[in-house]
Amino acid sequence: MKAIRRFGFIIGILLIGIIIGNFGMLTAILIVCPLLTLWLILWDDKKFRQAERRKKHQIMTEYYSSDIQYE
């Protein structure tokens, strides 16, 4: 998985270089900034969902594993 990420990173850098070389810096910024912003938003949302899932799992585990004492 790490190799795939590295390969994707290299391809991304090459694509950004091609865009800058062909269209100029302003066009590259107009193309890359919205994509980068979208990626950051999706990454943050994924982290939030993972944290919520962990919290819910912990609560459910505590609820079902606790000893209920009846009087």
C-alpha positions in Angstrom: 0.0 0.0 0.0 2.9 2.3 0.8 4.3 1.8 -2.7 1.0 2.6 -4.3 0.8 5.9 -2.4 4.4 6.8 -3.4 3.7 6.0 -7.0 0.5 8.2 -6.9 2.5 11.0 -5.3 5.1 10.8 -8.0 2.4 10.8 -10.7 0.7 13.8 -9.1 3.9 15.8 -8.9 4.6 15.0 -12.6 1.1 16.1 -13.6 1.5 19.3 -11.7 4.8 19.9 -13.4 3.2 19.3 -16.8 0.3 21.7 -16.1 2.7 24.4 -14.9 5.0 23.9 -17.9 2.1 24.0 -20.5 -0.3 26.5 -19.0 1.6 28.7 -16.5 1.5 29.2 -12.8 -1.9 30.9 -12.6 -3.7 28.2 -14.4 -1.9 25.5 -12.4 -3.1 27.2 -9.2 -6.6 27.5 -10.5 -6.6 23.7 -11.2 -4.7 22.4 -8.1 -6.1 24.6 -5.3 -9.8 23.4 -5.6 -8.6 19.8 -5.9 -6.3 20.2 -2.8 -9.1 21.8 -0.8 -11.5 19.0 -1.7 -9.0 16.4 -0.7 -8.3 18.1 2.6 -12.1 18.4 3.4 -12.6 14.7 2.5 -9.6 13.6 4.6 -10.9 15.6 7.6 -14.4 14.2 7.2 -12.9 10.6 7.1 -11.0 11.2 10.3 -14.1 12.6 12.0 -16.2 9.6 11.0 -13.5 7.2 12.2 -13.3 9.0 15.6 -17.1 8.8 15.9 -17.2 5.1 15.0 -14.5 4.4 17.6 -16.4 6.4 20.3 -19.6 4.6 19.5 -17.9 1.2 19.5 -16.3 2.0 22.9 -19.7 3.1 24.4 -21.5 0.0 23.1 -18.7 -2.3 24.4 -18.9 -0.7 27.8 -22.7 -1.0 27.8 -22.8 -4.6 26.9 -19.8 -5.7 29.0 -20.8 -4.0 32.2 -22.3 -6.1 35.0 -25.8 -5.1 35.6 -26.8 -5.7 39.2 -30.5 -6.1 40.0 -31.8 -5.5 43.5 
